[in-house]
Structures are given as structure tokens and as C-alpha cells.
Amino acid sequence: MGLWVFGYGSLMWRPGFRYQRVERARVTGYSRSFCVYSVHHRGSEARPGLVLGLDRGGTCEGVAYYVEDEDVAATVSYLRSRELVNGVYQEARLAVTLLNAERPEVTALAFVVERAHPSYASRLPLNVQARIIRGAKGLSGDNITYALKTIAHLRDFGIREPALERLTVLIGPLVANRQSSGEACPHVRSLSKALTRPVARLSRQLRPSDRRRFLHRLRLNGGQLVER
């Protein structure tokens, strides 16, 4: 029977699991936005960053991966360890349209944002998103690189998202002119260093009651954080 997995952010450029087929795809009723505060992978407690979430409303084009039967269990386990670390994402099965000649509709595993979670940032203005992203850095690298890799891979798949493209311009002209999807170049590193400074706390800490509420979905393999 197999499994389809819908990717809209880092899964587009670093899926991390074995798949047999990949298709450009669209989900209706959800849209991609920088709506999740990151205090581990792309930010810190002192200087939170922003990562993408699949939020309610609108449409989102991304990619759908097909996983064969024998790889389904390992894939689901891996994705849960990657996406359900602190409960800000929740597992969902969504109707997804494959954007090929036949345009079939399939059911795909996806991870949507939990709006009640303290790390949910909501729909911040683009200039606020830019201010947060350009100065944040975490365990998986700087927030600027995360944003640029996403934009670059959207372009690779022929997906245009004007709001995200405007965001890169707001982050800074040196960043906006960068076309590569590789590791951070000197311009990005220097810009990030120049703009990194303490800011007012943006996300709420998880209280014990929050942890009990949201971490029931936690699935960890050995208790390790997975790069995002």
C-alpha cells in the first residue's frame, strides 16, 4: 500500500528517508509560513529564530514523496522523531493533489502547526519575520541559511511564493542576491554576525502543564534532536 509524505519546508531539501518517487504537489486548506519560533535548531532561548509551519488557510505547493511498504515503519518513526520533538507540530493525514498530467488526489502524511502551542508565532508581518530570521542561529545553523535553502528549492521545483521572496529582500540585499542553496557564504555569515544581538523574548517557555499537554505526541529515537 505504501505511504505518501508531503514536504513543504526542510523536507523538500533534506527528506532524510528513503523514497521511490517524488512529485510536485498541492494541499488545499493550509499554507506555508514562518510561524514557529525555534529555540534549538535555528535559534536559541536568548535569540529565537523562525521556522516554517503548515498553518490553516489558503493553499500550499510542495512535494510529495512515495515510500514503499517495506520502508513505511522506519519512515514514520524517523519523521515523528524529527517533527514531534516538542509538540509544536501535529501529525495529520491530508488530501494532496499530485501536480502531474493525471493530477490524482492521494492521502499524505504531513505535520501541521499546533496553534495553541507556546512556540506558535502566528502570522507575523514580513518585516518582523526578517528581523528575527537575520539574527538567529541554532544547533542546525543560522536562520538565514534555512530561509534561503527553502526559497532555492522552491525555485528548483518551479514553485513561486512571492511573500517568501519578498522576505529575502527584507532580510538584506546581500542575502537577496544569493542564488546558491549551499552552506552559508561569507556574506551571509557576516550579515548574521552583524545583526545578532539580544532582543526581547519572543516565545513563551513550556510550563510543566504545557509539557504534559503537548508532549504526549513525542516520539524520540534515543532522545536525540534531529537537524531541521
C-alpha positions as CSV (number, residue, x, y, z in Angstrom):
1,M,0.0,0.0,0.0
2,G,2.9,2.4,0.7
3,L,2.8,5.9,2.1
4,W,2.8,9.4,0.7
5,V,4.6,12.2,2.7
6,F,4.0,15.9,2.0
7,G,7.0,18.2,2.4
8,Y,6.8,22.0,2.4
9,G,9.9,23.2,4.2
10,S,13.2,21.4,5.1
11,L,11.7,18.1,3.9
12,M,12.0,19.5,0.4
13,W,15.8,19.7,0.5
14,R,16.6,17.2,3.2
15,P,14.0,14.5,3.5
16,G,16.2,12.1,5.5
17,F,14.3,8.9,4.5
18,R,14.2,6.5,1.5
19,Y,11.6,7.1,-1.1
20,Q,10.9,5.7,-4.6
21,R,9.1,8.7,-6.2
22,V,8.7,12.4,-5.8
23,E,6.1,14.7,-7.3
24,R,5.3,18.3,-7.1
25,A,2.1,18.5,-5.1
26,R,-0.6,20.9,-3.6
27,V,-2.6,20.8,-0.4
28,T,-5.7,23.0,0.0
29,G,-6.8,24.4,3.3
30,Y,-3.2,25.0,4.6
31,S,-0.4,27.4,3.7
32,R,3.3,27.6,4.4
33,S,4.6,30.4,6.7
34,F,7.3,31.3,9.1
35,C,5.0,30.8,12.1
36,V,7.0,28.7,14.5
37,Y,9.6,30.1,17.0
38,S,12.8,28.0,17.1
39,V,15.0,28.0,20.2
40,H,17.0,24.9,19.3
41,H,17.7,24.3,15.6
42,R,17.6,27.8,14.1
43,G,17.7,30.0,17.2
44,S,18.3,30.0,20.9
45,E,16.5,30.8,24.1
46,A,18.2,34.2,24.1
47,R,17.7,34.8,20.4
48,P,14.8,32.8,19.0
49,G,14.6,32.1,15.2
50,L,11.7,31.3,13.0
51,V,11.0,28.1,11.0
52,L,8.2,27.1,8.7
53,G,4.9,25.6,9.7
54,L,1.9,24.4,7.7
55,D,-0.9,26.6,9.0
56,R,-4.6,26.6,8.4
57,G,-6.0,28.6,5.5
58,G,-5.0,29.0,1.8
59,T,-3.1,26.6,-0.3
60,C,0.5,25.3,-0.3
61,E,2.6,23.8,-3.1
62,G,5.4,21.5,-2.1
63,V,6.5,17.9,-2.9
64,A,5.0,14.5,-2.2
65,Y,7.3,11.5,-1.6
66,Y,6.1,8.0,-2.2
67,V,7.5,5.4,0.3
68,E,7.3,1.7,-0.4
69,D,5.7,-0.7,2.1
70,E,8.9,-2.0,3.5
71,D,10.1,1.5,4.4
72,V,6.9,2.9,5.9
73,A,7.5,1.9,9.5
74,A,11.1,3.3,9.5
75,T,10.0,6.5,7.7
76,V,7.1,7.2,10.1
77,S,9.4,6.6,13.1
78,Y,12.0,8.9,11.7
79,L,9.6,11.7,10.9
80,R,8.0,11.5,14.3
81,S,11.4,11.9,16.0
82,R,12.1,14.8,13.7
83,E,8.8,16.7,13.8
84,L,7.2,15.9,17.2
85,V,10.1,16.9,19.5
86,N,8.2,19.5,21.5
87,G,4.7,19.2,20.3
88,V,4.5,22.4,18.1
89,Y,3.7,20.2,15.1
90,Q,1.0,17.6,15.0
91,E,0.7,14.6,12.7
92,A,-2.1,14.7,10.1
93,R,-3.3,12.9,7.0
94,L,-4.2,15.4,4.3
95,A,-5.7,15.2,0.8
96,V,-2.9,16.1,-1.6
97,T,-3.1,16.7,-5.3
98,L,-0.1,15.5,-7.4
99,L,0.6,18.1,-10.0
100,N,1.4,15.8,-12.9
101,A,-0.5,15.2,-16.1
102,E,-3.1,13.0,-14.4
103,R,-3.4,15.2,-11.2
104,P,-4.6,12.3,-8.9
105,E,-5.5,13.0,-5.3
106,V,-3.7,11.0,-2.6
107,T,-3.7,10.9,1.2
108,A,-0.4,12.0,2.6
109,L,1.3,12.2,6.0
110,A,2.0,15.8,6.9
111,F,2.9,17.8,10.0
112,V,0.8,20.8,10.7
113,V,1.3,23.6,13.3
114,E,-0.4,23.4,16.6
115,R,-1.8,26.9,17.1
116,A,-2.3,26.5,20.9
117,H,1.4,25.8,21.4
118,P,3.6,28.5,23.1
119,S,6.0,28.3,20.2
120,Y,3.4,29.3,17.6
121,A,4.2,32.7,16.3
122,S,1.1,33.3,14.3
123,R,1.1,35.5,11.1
124,L,3.9,38.0,11.8
125,P,4.4,40.9,9.5
126,L,7.2,40.3,6.9
127,N,9.4,43.0,8.4
128,V,9.2,41.4,11.8
129,Q,9.9,37.9,10.3
130,A,13.0,39.4,8.6
131,R,14.3,41.0,11.8
132,I,14.0,37.7,13.7
133,I,15.5,35.5,10.9
134,R,18.5,37.6,10.0
135,G,20.0,37.5,13.5
136,A,19.2,34.0,14.8
137,K,21.4,30.9,14.9
138,G,20.9,27.5,16.5
139,L,22.2,23.9,16.6
140,S,21.5,23.3,12.9
141,G,22.9,26.6,11.7
142,D,21.8,30.2,11.1
143,N,18.3,31.0,10.3
144,I,19.2,32.9,7.1
145,T,20.6,29.7,5.5
146,Y,17.4,27.8,6.4
147,A,15.3,30.5,4.7
148,L,17.4,30.7,1.6
149,K,17.6,26.9,1.1
150,T,13.8,26.8,1.3
151,I,13.5,29.5,-1.4
152,A,16.1,27.9,-3.6
153,H,14.4,24.5,-3.5
154,L,11.0,26.0,-4.2
155,R,12.5,27.5,-7.3
156,D,14.1,24.2,-8.2
157,F,10.6,22.7,-8.2
158,G,9.2,25.6,-10.2
159,I,7.2,26.9,-7.2
160,R,7.0,30.7,-6.8
161,E,5.9,32.1,-3.5
162,P,6.0,36.0,-3.6
163,A,5.7,36.5,0.1
164,L,8.8,34.4,0.9
165,E,10.7,36.0,-2.0
166,R,9.9,39.5,-0.5
167,L,11.1,38.2,2.8
168,T,14.6,37.5,1.5
169,V,14.7,41.1,0.1
170,L,13.8,42.4,3.6
171,I,16.5,40.3,5.2
172,G,19.2,42.2,3.3
173,P,20.4,42.9,-0.2
174,L,23.4,40.7,0.1
175,V,21.2,37.8,1.0
176,A,18.6,38.6,-1.7
177,N,21.2,38.4,-4.4
178,R,22.5,34.9,-3.3
179,Q,21.2,32.2,-5.6
180,S,23.1,29.1,-4.2
181,S,21.3,26.6,-1.9
182,G,24.6,25.5,-0.3
183,E,26.1,26.3,3.0
184,A,26.3,29.9,4.4
185,C,28.6,32.1,2.3
186,P,30.8,34.8,3.9
187,H,28.2,37.5,3.1
188,V,25.5,35.5,5.0
189,R,27.8,34.8,7.9
190,S,28.9,38.4,8.3
191,L,25.4,39.7,7.9
192,S,24.2,37.3,10.6
193,K,27.0,38.2,12.9
194,A,26.4,41.9,12.5
195,L,22.7,41.6,13.2
196,T,22.9,39.1,16.1
197,R,22.1,40.8,19.3
198,P,19.8,40.2,22.3
199,V,16.2,41.0,21.7
200,A,13.1,41.0,23.8
201,R,11.9,37.5,24.5
202,L,9.5,36.4,21.7
203,S,8.3,32.9,22.6
204,R,6.9,31.6,25.8
205,Q,8.6,28.8,27.7
206,L,6.9,25.5,28.1
207,R,5.5,25.2,31.7
208,P,5.1,21.7,33.2
209,S,1.4,21.8,32.3
210,D,2.3,22.7,28.7
211,R,4.7,19.8,28.5
212,R,2.0,17.3,29.7
213,R,-0.4,18.8,27.2
214,F,1.8,18.9,24.1
215,L,4.4,16.3,24.6
216,H,2.0,13.3,24.5
217,R,2.8,13.2,20.8
218,L,6.6,12.9,21.5
219,R,8.3,10.1,19.6
220,L,12.1,10.1,20.2
221,N,14.7,7.7,19.0
222,G,17.3,7.7,21.7
223,G,16.3,11.2,22.8
224,Q,18.3,13.0,20.1
225,L,17.3,16.1,18.3
226,V,17.1,15.7,14.5
227,E,18.5,18.5,12.3
228,R,15.9,20.8,10.7
